[in-house]
Amino acid sequence: MRWLPITSCRSGMKLAKSVYSEEGLILLGAHVELNDSYIQRLKDMGVGFVYIEDQETEGIEAPNLLSDQTRQEANYRIRKEFKSLMGKDMIKSRVGSSHLGKTFSPVLDQIIDDLSSHQEAMVMLGDIQATDDYIFRHSLNVCVYTTLFGLRYGYEREELKQLSMGAMLHDIGKTQLNQKVLKKPGKLTEEEYQHVKLHTEYGFRILKDEPNIPLVVAHCAFQHHERLNGSGYPRGIGETGIHEFAKWIAIADSYDAMTTHRVYRNARMPHEALEILYTGAGTLYDQAMLCLFRDTIAVYPLGMTVQLSTGESGVVAKLNPIYPQRPVIRLLTDPDGVPYADLREKDLAESLNITILGAKFDI
């Protein structure tokens, strides 16, 4: 299979992996042939990339970290609970959502169990999913990324579940914002930006007194936009005042925001997002956490077409857990752009003189 941005897809290509609806159900199944109408519809629904079939990449498979059942249940719960809060003024109301903890607890157990069986897997980009609301998909993606980081870090089950819940609910305060402002397809005014920043305080106030939700989960909502140098919000606190869980979520939150297609900009490539995160190492984000993050994500996802420093092009065929930036490449064309007649692969962990120059999508 080959990984392609939706903007590079053409009529006649066949899907290699299913595209899911906002409820987690299959929208377009694997092996479906794309046409112009399908492609435009996927663009309109916020799908940033797909996997397609072709002979050159046969045998390259990207694993699913979550089962279909877990994905569907998580999507359903997030969508149902968040939408119900959007119709209520939870900030002024004295009536809380006492069921939130019990509602999300079982699905968080499912997520942890699924990811526990893939601890050595590299984190690919979020599931290929259409959605009419970024917050739903983003909440699940950040939860998956953060939970896998927590597993790699070595948290015990109880702490891991608190971290996972904090990640799942970190943006719950956005349910209290003006949704037109939140979905505005363009740059926010200063007044609108100040309004959006309130979601951290709103999230804390929604969660802090809820039964079955640890207080640390509320602090994840409150602090995930704080930064080590005090430049974040809402309080502008420094490194020592930020809870460890919020530091993890800050990295996952920023990464997913950059690598997800939005109405006002295209998604960045994983390696581009990582470079941006590293510009804030030690000032915005914890450097040791970024190192674990770097070693956990697939900087170059399976199936991505890349250009090499030799002039050759190829597709990422295998990931290297020890050196994530140096995967195995299935070579497709020689330096002159002529297709190779036979199958050949290059392990960049063994060929240190060869580097990846960037992604290549003009297939």
C-alpha positions as CSV (number, residue, x, y, z in Angstrom):
1,M,0.0,0.0,0.0
2,R,1.0,3.6,-0.6
3,W,0.3,6.5,1.7
4,L,-0.9,9.6,-0.2
5,P,-2.4,13.0,0.7
6,I,-5.9,13.3,-0.6
7,T,-4.8,16.2,-2.8
8,S,-2.5,13.7,-4.7
9,C,-5.2,11.1,-5.3
10,R,-6.6,10.6,-8.8
11,S,-9.7,8.8,-10.2
12,G,-9.1,5.1,-10.8
13,M,-6.9,4.6,-7.7
14,K,-8.1,1.9,-5.3
15,L,-8.2,2.2,-1.5
16,A,-5.9,-0.2,0.4
17,K,-7.4,0.7,3.8
18,S,-11.0,1.7,4.7
19,V,-12.0,5.3,5.4
20,Y,-14.2,5.6,8.5
21,S,-17.1,7.9,9.2
22,E,-17.2,10.3,12.1
23,E,-19.1,7.5,14.1
24,G,-16.2,5.1,13.4
25,L,-18.2,3.1,10.8
26,I,-16.8,2.3,7.4
27,L,-17.5,5.1,4.9
28,L,-15.5,3.7,2.0
29,G,-14.1,0.2,2.3
30,A,-10.8,-1.2,1.2
31,H,-10.5,-2.0,-2.5
32,V,-13.1,0.6,-3.5
33,E,-12.1,2.5,-6.6
34,L,-11.9,6.2,-6.2
35,N,-13.5,8.6,-8.6
36,D,-13.6,12.4,-8.8
37,S,-16.8,12.6,-6.7
38,Y,-15.4,10.3,-3.9
39,I,-12.2,12.3,-3.8
40,Q,-13.9,15.7,-3.5
41,R,-16.3,14.3,-0.9
42,L,-13.4,13.0,1.2
43,K,-11.7,16.4,0.9
44,D,-14.9,18.1,2.0
45,M,-15.2,15.8,5.0
46,G,-11.7,16.6,6.3
47,V,-9.8,13.4,5.2
48,G,-6.2,14.4,4.9
49,F,-4.7,11.2,3.5
50,V,-5.5,7.7,2.3
51,Y,-3.7,4.4,1.6
52,I,-4.0,3.2,-2.0
53,E,-3.2,-0.1,-3.7
54,D,-0.5,-0.4,-6.4
55,Q,1.8,-3.2,-7.6
56,E,5.0,-1.4,-6.7
57,T,4.1,-1.4,-3.0
58,E,2.5,-4.8,-2.7
59,G,3.2,-6.4,0.7
60,I,3.7,-3.1,2.5
61,E,1.0,-3.1,5.3
62,A,0.3,-0.4,7.9
63,P,-1.0,-2.0,11.2
64,N,-4.2,-0.9,13.0
65,L,-3.3,-0.1,16.6
66,L,-7.0,-0.1,17.6
67,S,-9.5,-2.7,16.8
68,D,-12.6,-1.7,14.8
69,Q,-14.7,-2.3,17.9
70,T,-12.6,-0.1,20.1
71,R,-12.4,2.7,17.5
72,Q,-16.2,2.6,17.0
73,E,-16.9,2.7,20.7
74,A,-14.4,5.5,21.4
75,N,-15.8,7.6,18.5
76,Y,-19.4,7.0,19.6
77,R,-18.6,8.0,23.3
78,I,-16.6,11.1,22.4
79,R,-19.2,12.3,19.9
80,K,-22.2,11.6,22.1
81,E,-20.8,13.1,25.3
82,F,-19.2,16.1,23.7
83,K,-22.2,17.0,21.6
84,S,-24.5,16.8,24.7
85,L,-22.3,19.3,26.5
86,M,-22.4,21.7,23.5
87,G,-26.0,22.3,24.2
88,K,-25.5,23.2,27.9
89,D,-23.9,26.0,29.8
90,M,-21.7,23.9,32.0
91,I,-19.8,26.8,33.4
92,K,-22.8,28.5,35.1
93,S,-24.8,25.4,35.7
94,R,-24.5,23.7,39.1
95,V,-25.5,20.4,37.5
96,G,-22.4,18.5,36.5
97,S,-21.9,15.5,34.2
98,S,-21.4,12.9,36.9
99,H,-21.5,10.0,34.4
100,L,-18.5,11.1,32.4
101,G,-16.0,9.0,34.4
102,K,-18.1,5.9,34.2
103,T,-18.8,6.5,30.5
104,F,-15.2,6.8,29.4
105,S,-13.6,4.3,31.8
106,P,-14.5,1.1,29.8
107,V,-13.4,2.5,26.4
108,L,-10.1,3.7,27.9
109,D,-9.5,0.2,29.2
110,Q,-10.1,-1.1,25.7
111,I,-7.7,1.5,24.2
112,I,-5.0,0.5,26.8
113,D,-5.5,-3.2,26.1
114,D,-5.3,-2.7,22.4
115,L,-2.2,-0.5,22.6
116,S,-0.5,-2.9,25.1
117,S,-0.4,-5.5,22.5
118,H,1.3,-3.1,20.1
119,Q,3.8,-1.5,22.5
120,E,6.7,-1.9,20.1
121,A,4.7,-0.5,17.1
122,M,5.6,2.9,15.8
123,V,2.8,5.5,16.0
124,M,1.4,6.1,12.6
125,L,-0.8,9.1,11.9
126,G,-4.4,9.0,13.2
127,D,-6.9,6.7,11.6
128,I,-8.2,7.7,8.2
129,Q,-11.5,9.2,9.3
130,A,-14.0,11.7,8.1
131,T,-15.5,14.1,10.6
132,D,-17.6,17.2,10.7
133,D,-15.9,18.3,13.9
134,Y,-12.2,18.4,14.5
135,I,-12.5,18.1,18.2
136,F,-13.9,14.5,18.1
137,R,-11.0,13.1,16.0
138,H,-8.4,15.1,17.7
139,S,-9.5,13.9,21.2
140,L,-9.1,10.3,20.1
141,N,-5.8,10.8,18.3
142,V,-4.2,12.6,21.2
143,C,-5.5,9.9,23.6
144,V,-3.9,7.1,21.4
145,Y,-0.6,9.0,21.0
146,T,-0.3,9.9,24.7
147,T,-1.3,6.4,25.9
148,L,1.3,4.7,23.8
149,F,3.9,7.2,25.1
150,G,2.8,6.4,28.6
151,L,3.2,2.6,27.9
152,R,6.7,3.2,26.6
153,Y,7.6,5.4,29.5
154,G,6.5,2.6,31.9
155,Y,3.5,4.0,33.8
156,E,1.6,1.4,35.9
157,R,-2.0,0.7,34.9
158,E,-3.7,3.2,37.3
159,E,-1.5,6.1,36.3
160,L,-1.7,5.2,32.7
161,K,-5.5,5.2,32.8
162,Q,-5.4,8.7,34.4
163,L,-3.1,9.9,31.7
164,S,-5.2,8.3,29.0
165,M,-8.4,10.0,30.4
166,G,-6.6,13.3,30.7
167,A,-5.7,13.1,27.0
168,M,-9.2,12.0,25.9
169,L,-10.8,14.9,27.8
170,H,-8.1,17.6,27.4
171,D,-10.2,19.6,25.0
172,I,-13.6,19.1,26.6
173,G,-13.7,22.8,27.5
174,K,-14.1,23.6,23.8
175,T,-17.7,22.3,24.0
176,Q,-18.5,25.6,25.8
177,L,-17.0,27.9,23.2
178,N,-18.8,29.6,20.3
179,Q,-18.7,26.9,17.7
180,K,-18.7,29.3,14.8
181,V,-15.5,30.9,16.2
182,L,-13.9,27.4,16.8
183,K,-14.6,26.3,13.2
184,K,-13.8,29.7,11.6
185,P,-11.9,28.9,8.3
186,G,-9.3,31.6,8.7
187,K,-7.2,33.6,11.1
188,L,-8.9,34.5,14.4
189,T,-9.1,38.1,15.6
190,E,-7.4,38.8,18.9
191,E,-10.8,38.8,20.6
192,E,-11.7,35.4,19.1
193,Y,-8.3,34.0,20.1
194,Q,-8.8,35.1,23.7
195,H,-12.2,33.4,23.6
196,V,-10.7,30.1,22.3
197,K,-8.0,30.2,25.0
198,L,-10.8,30.0,27.6
199,H,-11.3,26.3,26.8
200,T,-8.5,25.3,29.2
201,E,-10.3,27.0,32.2
202,Y,-13.7,25.7,31.1
203,G,-12.4,22.2,30.8
204,F,-10.9,22.4,34.4
205,R,-14.2,23.7,35.8
206,I,-16.2,20.9,34.0
207,L,-14.0,18.1,35.3
208,K,-12.6,19.2,38.7
209,D,-15.6,18.2,40.9
210,E,-16.8,15.2,38.9
211,P,-17.0,11.9,40.7
212,N,-15.0,9.1,39.1
213,I,-12.6,11.6,37.5
214,P,-9.3,12.1,39.3
215,L,-8.3,15.8,39.8
216,V,-5.2,15.3,37.7
217,V,-7.5,14.8,34.7
218,A,-8.9,18.3,35.3
219,H,-5.4,19.6,35.5
220,C,-4.6,18.0,32.1
221,A,-7.4,20.1,30.6
222,F,-6.2,23.2,32.5
223,Q,-2.5,22.9,31.7
224,H,-2.0,21.3,28.2
225,H,-1.3,24.8,26.7
226,E,1.2,25.8,29.4
227,R,4.9,25.8,28.3
228,L,8.1,25.3,30.1
229,N,9.3,28.9,29.7
230,G,6.1,30.4,31.0
231,S,4.9,31.5,27.5
232,G,1.7,29.3,27.6
233,Y,-1.8,29.8,29.0
234,P,-4.0,30.2,30.9
235,R,-1.6,31.1,33.8
236,G,1.7,31.4,32.2
237,I,3.3,29.0,34.7
238,G,6.8,27.6,34.2
239,E,8.2,24.1,34.0
240,T,7.9,23.2,37.7
241,G,4.3,24.2,37.9
242,I,3.1,22.0,35.0
243,H,2.0,18.4,35.8
244,E,4.0,15.7,34.0
245,F,0.8,14.4,32.3
246,A,0.1,17.8,30.9
247,K,3.6,17.9,29.4
248,W,3.0,14.6,27.5
249,I,-0.4,15.8,26.3
250,A,1.1,19.1,25.1
251,I,3.4,17.3,22.7
252,A,0.7,15.0,21.4
253,D,-1.8,17.8,21.1
254,S,0.6,20.0,19.1
255,Y,1.8,17.1,16.9
256,D,-1.8,16.0,16.0
257,A,-2.9,19.6,15.3
258,M,0.0,20.0,12.8
259,T,-0.5,16.7,11.1
260,T,-4.3,16.9,10.7
261,H,-5.9,18.5,7.7
262,R,-7.9,21.7,8.6
263,V,-10.2,23.8,6.6
264,Y,-7.7,26.7,6.6
265,R,-4.5,24.7,5.9
266,N,-3.2,21.4,4.7
267,A,-1.7,18.9,7.1
268,R,2.1,19.0,7.7
269,M,4.1,15.8,7.1
270,P,5.2,14.0,10.3
271,H,8.9,14.8,9.8
272,E,8.0,18.5,9.3
273,A,5.9,18.5,12.5
274,L,8.7,16.9,14.4
275,E,11.2,19.5,13.3
276,I,8.8,22.3,14.5
277,L,8.4,20.5,17.9
278,Y,12.2,20.3,18.3
279,T,12.6,24.0,17.8
280,G,10.8,24.2,21.2
281,A,12.9,21.5,23.0
282,G,13.8,22.7,26.5
283,T,11.8,25.9,26.1
284,L,8.3,24.9,25.2
285,Y,8.4,21.1,25.6
286,D,10.3,18.7,27.8
287,Q,13.4,17.6,25.9
288,A,13.5,14.0,27.3
289,M,9.8,13.6,26.5
290,L,10.4,14.8,23.0
291,C,13.2,12.2,22.6
292,L,10.8,9.4,23.6
293,F,8.2,10.9,21.3
294,R,10.7,11.0,18.4
295,D,11.6,7.4,19.0
296,T,7.9,6.3,19.1
297,I,6.3,8.0,16.1
298,A,6.8,6.9,12.5
299,V,8.5,10.0,11.2
300,Y,8.2,8.6,7.7
301,P,5.0,6.5,7.7
302,L,4.8,3.1,6.0
303,G,3.9,3.6,2.4
304,M,5.2,7.2,2.1
305,T,7.0,7.9,-1.2
306,V,10.4,9.7,-0.5
307,Q,13.2,11.2,-2.4
308,L,16.7,10.0,-1.4
309,S,20.0,11.9,-1.5
310,T,21.2,9.5,-4.2
311,G,18.6,10.8,-6.6
312,E,16.5,7.6,-6.3
313,S,12.9,7.5,-5.1
314,G,11.2,4.8,-3.1
315,V,8.5,3.9,-0.6
316,V,9.0,3.3,3.1
317,A,8.6,-0.5,3.4
318,K,9.6,-1.2,7.0
319,L,10.0,0.9,10.1
320,N,13.2,0.8,12.3
321,P,12.3,1.0,16.0
322,I,15.9,1.7,17.0
323,Y,16.5,4.4,14.3
324,P,13.0,5.8,13.4
325,Q,14.4,8.4,11.0
326,R,16.2,5.7,9.0
327,P,13.6,3.2,7.7
328,V,13.9,0.5,5.0
329,I,13.1,1.9,1.6
330,R,11.8,-0.1,-1.3
331,L,13.5,1.6,-4.3
332,L,11.3,2.5,-7.2
333,T,13.3,4.6,-9.6
334,D,17.0,5.3,-10.3
335,P,18.6,8.7,-10.1
336,D,17.4,9.5,-13.7
337,G,13.8,8.6,-12.7
338,V,13.8,5.3,-14.6
339,P,11.8,2.6,-12.8
340,Y,13.8,-0.4,-11.5
341,A,12.8,-3.7,-13.1
342,D,13.4,-5.7,-10.0
343,L,12.4,-5.4,-6.4
344,R,15.3,-3.9,-4.3
345,E,15.3,-2.4,-0.8
346,K,17.8,-0.2,1.0
347,D,18.1,-0.2,4.8
348,L,19.0,3.4,5.7
349,A,20.2,2.2,9.2
350,E,23.0,0.4,7.4
351,S,23.5,3.0,4.6
352,L,24.4,6.0,6.7
353,N,25.7,8.0,3.7
354,I,22.1,8.1,2.3
355,T,19.5,10.5,3.6
356,I,15.9,11.2,2.9
357,L,15.4,14.6,1.3
358,G,11.7,14.7,1.7
359,A,8.3,13.3,0.7
360,K,7.5,12.8,-3.0
361,F,3.9,12.7,-4.2
362,D,4.0,13.1,-8.0
363,I,3.4,9.4,-8.8
